[in-house]
Structures are given as structure tokens and as C-alpha cells.
């Protein structure tokens, strides 16, 4: 049962990873004072290095969430059903 929880939890995290990466990139860009120019960063200097391409790529990963979020919803339902099953099973003992 623990293995199933671990596997489903890891898969759920994997499905949410594109959105988490995009959110982290937005927070980094805001903290650095970078302003997007039409959906991409023209220049974004962080500690003397231009991170515009990396931030633009990371922020556009949220589009991958259109594919992974339905799988995340299914995995969340499976996790809830597994938790309910474990709770019922533990209550019958």
C-alpha cells in the first residue's frame, strides 16, 4: 500500500512539475526585475549573466500543463480512492 502511495504521489508531482517550474521562473523573473517583452524576455540579467532564454523557456512550460493536468486530476482521484480503501481496510481490522 505504501508503494502505491509513493508511486502515485511521484507521478502526481511529475504531472504538476511543468506548472511548478513556470511559477518558479515567474518568481525569479519578478525578483530580478525582468519585464517580459511580448511573452519573452528581451534581456534579464541575474548576477551578471543573461538568463532571458532560460526564463522564457521555463515560463512557456505552463502550456505542457494542458496535457499533464488531466492526468494529475486522475492521479489525485486514484490517491483519494486508495486512501479511502486504506481507511476502510484499517477500520475493519
PLY file of the C-alpha trace (Angstrom):
ply
format ascii 1.0
element vertex 93
property float x
property float y
property float z
element edge 92
property int vertex1
property int vertex2
end_header
0.00 0.00 0.00
2.84 2.38 0.83
4.47 1.65 -2.51
1.24 2.53 -4.32
1.01 5.82 -2.42
4.65 6.60 -3.25
4.25 5.79 -6.94
1.01 7.72 -7.34
2.43 10.67 -5.37
5.58 10.73 -7.52
3.50 10.60 -10.71
1.28 13.40 -9.41
4.35 15.53 -8.70
5.69 14.75 -12.16
2.40 15.90 -13.72
2.49 19.15 -11.75
6.17 19.82 -12.46
5.69 21.98 -15.62
3.41 24.35 -13.71
5.75 24.45 -10.72
8.72 25.25 -12.96
6.78 28.02 -14.71
5.71 29.50 -11.37
9.31 29.40 -10.09
10.54 31.09 -13.28
7.96 33.86 -12.89
9.00 34.42 -9.27
12.69 34.53 -10.23
11.98 36.96 -13.08
9.95 39.26 -10.82
12.61 39.16 -8.11
15.26 40.10 -10.68
13.11 42.92 -12.05
12.86 41.42 -15.54
9.95 42.56 -17.69
8.63 40.31 -20.46
8.50 41.80 -23.95
5.60 40.18 -25.81
5.73 36.87 -23.93
9.52 36.59 -23.97
12.30 38.31 -22.12
14.49 40.56 -24.24
17.18 40.65 -21.60
17.27 39.56 -18.00
20.49 39.93 -16.09
20.87 37.95 -12.90
24.27 38.25 -11.20
25.84 39.49 -14.43
24.56 36.66 -16.63
21.74 36.89 -19.16
19.00 34.39 -18.23
16.37 35.59 -20.71
16.30 32.41 -22.83
16.16 30.07 -19.84
13.39 32.07 -18.18
11.38 32.30 -21.40
11.63 28.54 -21.91
10.71 27.84 -18.30
7.72 30.16 -18.35
6.34 28.63 -21.55
6.35 25.19 -19.90
2.93 26.02 -18.46
1.47 25.02 -21.84
2.59 21.47 -21.12
0.20 21.65 -18.19
-2.69 21.41 -20.66
-1.58 17.83 -21.25
-0.44 16.88 -17.77
-3.20 18.43 -15.63
-5.91 15.94 -16.69
-3.54 13.12 -15.74
-2.87 14.87 -12.44
-6.61 15.02 -11.75
-6.96 11.30 -12.44
-3.99 10.54 -10.21
-5.45 12.70 -7.42
-8.74 10.78 -7.62
-6.84 7.48 -7.54
-4.89 8.66 -4.50
-8.12 9.62 -2.73
-9.71 6.27 -3.56
-6.62 4.44 -2.35
-6.65 6.45 0.88
-10.35 5.69 1.35
-9.73 2.00 0.73
-6.85 2.01 3.22
-9.02 3.79 5.79
-11.87 1.30 5.38
-9.47 -1.62 5.48
-7.83 -0.31 8.64
-11.25 0.21 10.24
-12.29 -3.40 9.59
-9.33 -4.81 11.50
0 1
1 2
2 3
3 4
4 5
5 6
6 7
7 8
8 9
9 10
10 11
11 12
12 13
13 14
14 15
15 16
16 17
17 18
18 19
19 20
20 21
21 22
22 23
23 24
24 25
25 26
26 27
27 28
28 29
29 30
30 31
31 32
32 33
33 34
34 35
35 36
36 37
37 38
38 39
39 40
40 41
41 42
42 43
43 44
44 45
45 46
46 47
47 48
48 49
49 50
50 51
51 52
52 53
53 54
54 55
55 56
56 57
57 58
58 59
59 60
60 61
61 62
62 63
63 64
64 65
65 66
66 67
67 68
68 69
69 70
70 71
71 72
72 73
73 74
74 75
75 76
76 77
77 78
78 79
79 80
80 81
81 82
82 83
83 84
84 85
85 86
86 87
87 88
88 89
89 90
90 91
91 92
